[in-house]
Amino acid sequence: MEMRVLGKTGLKVSAVGMGGIPIQRVSFPQAREVVETAIRLGVNFFDTARAYTDSEAKLGEVLGRYRKDVIIATKTMARSKEEMAKDIDNSLQSLKVDCIDLYQLHNVKDEGSLERVLAPDGALAALKEAQDRGKIRFIGITGHIPSVLVKAVKTGEFDTVQFPFNPIETTGSEELLPLATELGVGTIAMKPFAGGALKNKVLTLRFILEQGFSTVIPGMDEVAQVNENVTAGQNPGPLTEEEKSALLGEVAILGSAFCRRCEYCQPCPRGIDIPMVFLLDGYWTRYGLKEWAVDRYRPLKAKASECMDCGECESRCPYQLPIREMLKEAAKHLEK
């Protein structure tokens, strides 16, 4: 696995790391097998979050035994100093470690949120105190809105920045990525497969690494996924013209108005599994698997047509998707 330097932290991280969202879906024994396989194949950077239910605990069960060989990153949406201090201690306990390598402000999505965490009684103050006490080593920030992250990086307060980047989502990174590199801020690419929409995993990861990111963190919950993804880190060379054409062809089919399955829209007051509905609708519309999608849609407890048009999901969507209209379209396809 190729190793890269995570900006001014000086940490040497694997070009392909591991995101901790999907690990929530599997049992502790299954998670253990996935994480141990990743470590054995050269992955040393692991990213999780307080918001990812038992992800910290599942990773912690394994990573503590390999502490000298791995870089552990987590994050929280705490915005106040008091809340952040509590979450840091909870993360240490869940991850079963004495010190976390990288603690990040999670999903800072607007200027108001940025101002809040930077305030004297904001979350950053707790992170700095934890750093002084040896509880964490470095401080990072994550988000989905590049313009907000540009402002954050310019403050000089952060060692790393994490944001979505893939062949579909490149808008806004033209300023953020070079700026972070210039200032020595480590760059972490999340959502590399656009929520599972991009199917050519190895080419996608190589495309991202070609842009100069410190590391890319696909989520993985199966050993087969680990085996496939690490291939990109073992051979991260530039794409050939033929490979670029194949990737751009896939991007053209997808467009941009689709669900990335980040799950920030959840929970729905009516219990609709919005990301799952859109995933199945994607198979219905883009891949022609109509009967397959409908068969898997039928058992869902709440259907897309049950949307009460409250708009809560849209207020939380970092991509400003017209979720209510998209649910209506999905219902037309899947509820015939």
C-alpha positions as CSV (number, residue, x, y, z in Angstrom):
1,M,0.0,0.0,0.0
2,E,1.3,3.4,-0.9
3,M,1.8,5.7,2.1
4,R,1.2,9.5,2.0
5,V,1.9,12.3,4.5
6,L,-1.3,13.7,6.1
7,G,-0.3,17.4,5.7
8,K,1.4,19.2,8.6
9,T,0.5,16.4,11.0
10,G,3.5,14.4,9.5
11,L,1.5,11.2,10.0
12,K,2.1,8.6,7.3
13,V,-1.3,7.3,6.2
14,S,-2.3,4.6,3.7
15,A,-3.5,6.1,0.4
16,V,-6.7,4.1,0.9
17,G,-8.1,4.3,4.4
18,M,-11.4,3.0,5.8
19,G,-14.6,4.9,6.5
20,G,-16.6,3.8,9.5
21,I,-20.2,4.3,8.3
22,P,-21.0,0.8,6.8
23,I,-19.5,-1.1,9.7
24,Q,-22.7,-0.3,11.6
25,R,-24.6,-2.7,9.5
26,V,-22.7,-5.8,10.5
27,S,-22.1,-7.8,13.7
28,F,-19.1,-7.4,15.9
29,P,-17.5,-10.6,14.6
30,Q,-18.0,-9.6,11.0
31,A,-16.7,-6.1,11.7
32,R,-13.6,-7.6,13.3
33,E,-12.9,-9.7,10.2
34,V,-13.2,-6.7,7.9
35,V,-11.0,-4.5,10.0
36,E,-8.3,-7.1,10.6
37,T,-8.3,-7.8,6.8
38,A,-7.8,-4.1,6.1
39,I,-4.9,-3.9,8.5
40,R,-3.3,-7.0,7.1
41,L,-3.5,-5.6,3.5
42,G,-1.9,-2.3,4.5
43,V,-4.7,0.0,5.5
44,N,-3.6,2.1,8.6
45,F,-6.1,5.1,8.5
46,F,-9.5,4.5,10.1
47,D,-12.2,7.2,10.3
48,T,-15.4,6.9,12.4
49,A,-17.7,9.2,14.3
50,R,-19.8,9.6,17.5
51,A,-22.9,9.7,15.2
52,Y,-22.1,6.3,13.7
53,T,-23.9,4.4,16.4
54,D,-21.6,1.5,17.4
55,S,-18.9,2.1,14.8
56,E,-16.4,3.5,17.3
57,A,-16.9,0.4,19.5
58,K,-16.5,-2.0,16.6
59,L,-13.3,-0.4,15.4
60,G,-12.0,0.0,18.9
61,E,-12.4,-3.7,19.6
62,V,-9.6,-4.3,17.0
63,L,-7.6,-1.1,16.7
64,G,-6.5,-1.1,20.3
65,R,-4.6,-4.3,19.6
66,Y,-2.7,-2.7,16.7
67,R,-2.3,0.7,18.3
68,K,1.2,1.4,17.1
69,D,0.4,0.4,13.5
70,V,-2.8,2.4,13.0
71,I,-4.0,6.1,12.8
72,I,-7.4,6.6,14.4
73,A,-9.7,9.5,13.4
74,T,-13.1,10.2,14.8
75,K,-15.5,13.2,14.9
76,T,-18.5,14.7,16.6
77,M,-21.2,17.2,15.7
78,A,-20.8,18.8,19.2
79,R,-20.6,22.6,18.8
80,S,-20.1,23.8,22.4
81,K,-17.0,23.4,24.5
82,E,-18.9,21.4,27.1
83,E,-20.4,19.0,24.6
84,M,-17.1,18.5,22.8
85,A,-15.3,17.7,26.0
86,K,-17.8,15.0,26.9
87,D,-17.7,13.5,23.4
88,I,-13.9,13.3,23.4
89,D,-14.0,11.3,26.6
90,N,-16.8,9.0,25.3
91,S,-14.8,8.4,22.1
92,L,-11.7,7.5,24.0
93,Q,-13.8,5.0,26.0
94,S,-15.5,3.5,22.9
95,L,-12.3,3.2,20.9
96,K,-10.4,1.7,23.9
97,V,-7.4,4.0,23.5
98,D,-5.7,6.7,25.7
99,C,-5.2,9.1,22.8
100,I,-7.0,9.7,19.4
101,D,-4.7,10.7,16.5
102,L,-7.2,13.0,14.8
103,Y,-10.4,14.5,16.3
104,Q,-12.6,16.4,13.8
105,L,-15.5,18.8,13.9
106,H,-18.2,16.8,12.1
107,N,-20.3,18.3,9.3
108,V,-19.7,22.0,9.8
109,K,-22.3,23.0,7.1
110,D,-22.7,26.8,7.3
111,E,-20.9,29.9,8.4
112,G,-23.0,30.1,11.6
113,S,-21.9,26.7,12.6
114,L,-18.3,27.6,11.9
115,E,-18.5,30.7,14.0
116,R,-20.1,28.7,16.8
117,V,-17.3,26.2,17.0
118,L,-14.6,28.9,16.8
119,A,-16.2,30.9,19.6
120,P,-14.4,31.1,23.0
121,D,-16.9,28.6,24.4
122,G,-17.1,26.6,21.2
123,A,-16.0,23.1,20.4
124,L,-12.6,24.1,19.2
125,A,-11.6,25.3,22.7
126,A,-12.3,21.8,24.1
127,L,-10.3,20.2,21.3
128,K,-7.3,22.4,22.1
129,E,-7.6,21.6,25.8
130,A,-7.8,17.9,25.0
131,Q,-4.7,18.3,22.8
132,D,-2.8,20.0,25.6
133,R,-3.7,17.1,27.9
134,G,-2.6,14.4,25.5
135,K,-6.1,13.1,24.8
136,I,-5.9,13.9,21.0
137,R,-3.0,14.7,18.7
138,F,-4.4,16.7,15.9
139,I,-7.6,18.7,15.0
140,G,-9.6,18.4,11.8
141,I,-12.8,19.6,10.3
142,T,-15.3,17.9,7.9
143,G,-18.2,19.1,5.8
144,H,-20.0,19.0,2.5
145,I,-19.9,22.7,1.6
146,P,-16.5,23.7,0.1
147,S,-17.0,27.4,0.6
148,V,-17.4,27.0,4.3
149,L,-14.4,24.7,4.6
150,V,-12.3,27.3,2.7
151,K,-13.1,29.8,5.4
152,A,-12.2,27.2,8.0
153,V,-8.9,26.3,6.5
154,K,-7.9,29.9,6.2
155,T,-8.2,30.3,10.0
156,G,-5.1,28.2,10.4
157,E,-6.8,26.3,13.2
158,F,-7.1,22.9,11.5
159,D,-4.6,20.2,10.7
160,T,-6.9,18.3,8.3
161,V,-10.0,18.9,6.2
162,Q,-12.4,16.1,5.0
163,F,-15.0,16.6,2.3
164,P,-16.8,14.6,-0.4
165,F,-14.9,14.2,-3.6
166,N,-15.4,11.8,-6.5
167,P,-15.7,12.0,-10.3
168,I,-19.2,13.4,-9.9
169,E,-18.6,15.8,-7.0
170,T,-15.7,18.0,-7.9
171,T,-17.5,21.4,-7.8
172,G,-15.9,23.7,-5.2
173,S,-12.8,21.6,-4.7
174,E,-10.9,23.7,-7.3
175,E,-10.2,26.3,-4.5
176,L,-10.3,24.1,-1.4
177,L,-7.9,21.4,-2.4
178,P,-5.0,23.6,-3.6
179,L,-5.5,25.9,-0.6
180,A,-5.3,23.1,1.8
181,T,-2.2,21.7,0.1
182,E,-0.6,25.1,0.1
183,L,-1.2,25.6,3.8
184,G,-0.1,22.1,4.7
185,V,-3.6,20.9,5.7
186,G,-4.0,17.2,5.2
187,T,-6.8,16.3,2.8
188,I,-9.2,13.4,3.3
189,A,-11.6,12.4,0.5
190,M,-14.9,11.0,1.7
191,K,-17.9,9.7,-0.2
192,P,-15.6,8.4,-3.0
193,F,-18.3,6.3,-4.6
194,A,-21.1,9.0,-4.3
195,G,-23.1,6.9,-1.9
196,G,-22.6,3.7,-3.9
197,A,-23.7,5.2,-7.2
198,L,-20.3,4.7,-8.8
199,K,-19.6,1.1,-9.5
200,N,-16.1,1.0,-10.9
201,K,-14.4,1.2,-7.5
202,V,-10.8,0.9,-8.3
203,L,-10.8,3.4,-11.2
204,T,-12.8,5.8,-9.0
205,L,-10.3,5.6,-6.1
206,R,-7.3,6.0,-8.4
207,F,-9.0,9.1,-10.0
208,I,-9.3,10.6,-6.5
209,L,-5.8,9.8,-5.5
210,E,-4.5,11.3,-8.7
211,Q,-5.8,14.7,-7.6
212,G,-3.4,14.7,-4.7
213,F,-5.5,13.8,-1.6
214,S,-3.6,12.6,1.4
215,T,-6.0,9.6,1.7
216,V,-9.4,8.5,0.6
217,I,-11.8,6.6,2.9
218,P,-14.3,4.3,1.3
219,G,-16.7,2.7,3.7
220,M,-16.3,-1.1,3.9
221,D,-18.3,-3.8,5.6
222,E,-17.3,-6.9,3.6
223,V,-13.9,-8.5,3.2
224,A,-14.5,-8.6,-0.6
225,Q,-14.8,-4.8,-0.6
226,V,-11.5,-4.5,1.3
227,N,-9.7,-6.7,-1.2
228,E,-11.1,-4.7,-4.1
229,N,-10.4,-1.2,-2.7
230,V,-6.9,-1.8,-1.5
231,T,-5.9,-2.6,-5.1
232,A,-6.2,1.1,-5.8
233,G,-3.7,2.0,-3.1
234,Q,-1.3,-0.6,-4.3
235,N,-1.4,0.8,-7.8
236,P,-2.5,4.5,-7.6
237,G,-0.9,5.6,-10.9
238,P,-2.6,8.0,-13.3
239,L,-5.6,6.7,-15.3
240,T,-5.0,5.9,-18.9
241,E,-7.2,7.7,-21.5
242,E,-9.2,4.5,-21.9
243,E,-9.8,4.3,-18.1
244,K,-10.8,8.0,-18.0
245,S,-13.3,7.5,-20.8
246,A,-14.9,4.5,-19.0
247,L,-15.2,6.5,-15.8
248,L,-16.6,9.6,-17.5
249,G,-19.1,7.4,-19.3
250,E,-20.4,6.2,-15.9
251,V,-20.6,9.8,-14.6
252,A,-22.6,10.9,-17.6
253,I,-25.2,8.3,-17.0
254,L,-25.6,9.3,-13.4
255,G,-25.9,13.0,-13.6
256,S,-25.8,15.0,-10.3
257,A,-29.3,15.0,-8.8
258,F,-29.1,11.7,-6.9
259,C,-28.9,10.5,-3.3
260,R,-25.4,10.0,-2.0
261,R,-26.7,7.9,1.0
262,C,-25.0,10.1,3.6
263,E,-28.2,9.5,5.7
264,Y,-28.3,13.0,7.1
265,C,-31.9,13.1,6.0
266,Q,-32.8,10.4,8.6
267,P,-34.8,9.8,10.6
268,C,-38.0,10.5,8.7
269,P,-41.0,11.2,10.9
270,R,-43.0,8.7,8.9
271,G,-40.3,6.1,9.1
272,I,-39.4,6.2,5.4
273,D,-35.9,4.8,4.7
274,I,-35.2,7.6,2.2
275,P,-31.7,6.4,1.2
276,M,-32.9,2.9,0.5
277,V,-35.9,4.2,-1.5
278,F,-33.5,6.2,-3.7
279,L,-31.1,3.3,-4.0
280,L,-33.8,1.0,-5.3
281,D,-35.2,3.7,-7.5
282,G,-31.7,4.1,-9.0
283,Y,-31.6,0.5,-9.9
284,W,-35.1,0.9,-11.5
285,T,-34.2,4.0,-13.5
286,R,-30.5,3.7,-14.3
287,Y,-29.8,0.0,-14.6
288,G,-33.1,-1.3,-15.8
289,L,-33.5,-3.8,-12.9
290,K,-37.2,-2.9,-12.5
291,E,-38.6,-6.2,-11.1
292,W,-35.5,-6.6,-8.9
293,A,-36.0,-3.2,-7.4
294,V,-39.7,-3.5,-6.9
295,D,-39.3,-6.9,-5.2
296,R,-36.9,-5.4,-2.7
297,Y,-39.0,-2.3,-2.2
298,R,-42.2,-4.1,-1.2
299,P,-41.0,-5.3,2.2
300,L,-40.1,-1.7,3.3
301,K,-42.4,-0.8,6.3
302,A,-43.0,2.8,5.1
303,K,-43.4,3.6,1.4
304,A,-42.4,6.7,-0.5
305,S,-46.0,7.6,-1.1
306,E,-46.5,8.0,2.7
307,C,-44.4,11.2,2.7
308,M,-46.3,13.9,4.6
309,D,-44.4,16.7,2.8
310,C,-43.0,18.1,6.1
311,G,-39.6,19.0,4.5
312,E,-37.5,18.0,7.5
313,C,-35.4,15.8,5.3
314,E,-34.7,18.6,2.8
315,S,-33.6,20.9,5.6
316,R,-30.9,18.4,6.6
317,C,-29.7,17.3,3.2
318,P,-26.2,18.7,2.5
319,Y,-26.8,18.5,-1.2
320,Q,-30.0,20.5,-1.2
321,L,-31.8,17.7,-3.1
322,P,-35.6,18.1,-3.7
323,I,-36.3,15.0,-1.7
324,R,-40.0,15.3,-1.5
325,E,-40.3,15.5,-5.3
326,M,-37.8,12.7,-5.7
327,L,-39.9,10.5,-3.3
328,K,-43.0,11.2,-5.5
329,E,-41.1,10.0,-8.6
330,A,-39.8,6.9,-6.8
331,A,-43.3,6.0,-5.8
332,K,-44.5,6.2,-9.4
333,H,-41.8,3.7,-10.3
334,L,-41.8,1.3,-7.4
335,E,-45.4,1.3,-6.3
336,K,-47.1,0.3,-9.6
